[in-house]
Amino acid sequence: TGWLRMSRANSSRKIEMEKYLLIPLVLFSVLGSAAAVKDKNAAVRGAERVPEARLLLYGLLGGAAAEFAVMAIRHKTRKKRFMLGLPLMAAAHFILFLFLIK
């Protein structure tokens, strides 16, 4: 029974860790997607744009997969740092997430 209690405690901590790992991913996914859509709209209107460094920072901090999905609106598709960088960041986030929850 001692092993079972320890197993349940570890399982509970694992779920708690997963929850805390998902919070920044969701936050930066929303921020990155919103910034990419805002930048696309600004580009069409000729208004002030969102700096590329900010879009890449949101991707690096956890929003890469969502920002890459936003590329469906054909935004930043000619920029190699976005077309290569965002999928690589998303893959790195996925691998890190898998490593941390094990």
matplotlib code that plots the C-alpha trace (Angstrom):
import matplotlib.pyplot as plt

x = [0.0, 3.0, 3.9, 0.3, 0.2, 3.6, 2.4, -0.8, 1.3, 3.6, 0.7, -0.9, 2.3, 2.7, -0.8, -0.1, 3.2, 1.4, -1.2, 1.6, 3.4, 0.3, -0.5, 2.4, 1.9, -1.8, -0.9, 1.8, -0.2, -3.1, -0.7, 1.3, -1.8, -3.4, -0.2, 0.2, -3.4, -3.0, 0.2, -1.5, -4.4, -1.9, 0.0, -3.2, -4.1, -0.6, -0.7, 2.0, 3.2, 4.0, 7.8, 9.0, 11.2, 8.0, 6.3, 9.4, 9.6, 6.0, 6.8, 10.0, 8.1, 5.5, 3.3, 5.2, 2.6, -0.3, 1.6, 2.5, -1.1, -2.0, 0.1, -2.9, -3.9, -0.7, 1.2, 5.0, 5.2, 8.1, 10.3, 12.6, 13.0, 9.2, 8.7, 11.6, 11.9, 8.3, 8.0, 11.4, 10.4, 7.1, 8.9, 11.4, 8.5, 6.8, 10.0, 10.6, 7.0, 7.3, 10.6, 9.2, 6.0, 7.9]
y = [0.0, 2.3, 2.0, 2.7, 5.9, 7.0, 6.3, 8.3, 11.2, 11.1, 11.0, 14.0, 16.0, 15.0, 16.3, 19.5, 19.9, 19.4, 22.0, 24.6, 23.7, 24.3, 27.7, 29.5, 27.5, 28.6, 32.2, 32.7, 30.8, 33.3, 36.3, 35.1, 34.3, 37.6, 39.5, 37.7, 38.5, 42.1, 42.3, 40.8, 43.3, 46.2, 45.1, 45.1, 48.6, 50.0, 50.7, 50.3, 46.7, 44.3, 43.9, 40.6, 40.2, 40.2, 37.6, 35.4, 36.0, 34.8, 31.7, 31.0, 31.4, 28.8, 30.0, 28.7, 26.0, 28.5, 31.1, 28.6, 27.6, 31.3, 31.2, 29.8, 33.4, 33.6, 35.8, 35.8, 32.9, 34.3, 34.8, 31.8, 32.6, 32.1, 29.2, 27.3, 28.8, 28.4, 24.7, 24.0, 25.9, 24.0, 20.7, 21.7, 22.7, 19.3, 17.4, 19.4, 18.9, 15.1, 15.1, 17.1, 15.0, 11.7]
z = [0.0, 0.5, -3.1, -4.2, -2.1, -3.5, -7.0, -6.5, -5.1, -8.1, -10.5, -8.8, -9.1, -12.7, -13.5, -11.6, -13.5, -16.9, -15.9, -15.1, -18.4, -20.4, -19.0, -20.8, -24.0, -24.1, -23.1, -25.7, -28.3, -27.9, -27.8, -30.8, -32.9, -32.0, -32.8, -36.2, -37.2, -36.1, -38.1, -41.2, -40.9, -40.4, -43.5, -45.6, -44.3, -44.5, -40.7, -38.1, -38.0, -35.1, -35.0, -36.3, -33.2, -31.0, -33.2, -32.9, -29.2, -28.7, -30.7, -28.7, -25.4, -26.4, -29.2, -32.2, -33.1, -33.0, -34.9, -37.6, -37.8, -38.4, -41.5, -43.2, -43.7, -45.8, -43.5, -43.3, -45.7, -47.6, -44.5, -44.0, -40.3, -39.8, -42.2, -40.7, -37.2, -36.0, -36.9, -35.3, -32.2, -32.0, -32.4, -29.6, -27.4, -28.0, -27.2, -24.1, -22.9, -23.4, -21.6, -18.6, -18.1, -18.1]

ax = plt.figure().add_subplot(projection="3d")
ax.plot(x, y, z, "-o")
ax.set_aspect("equal")
plt.show()
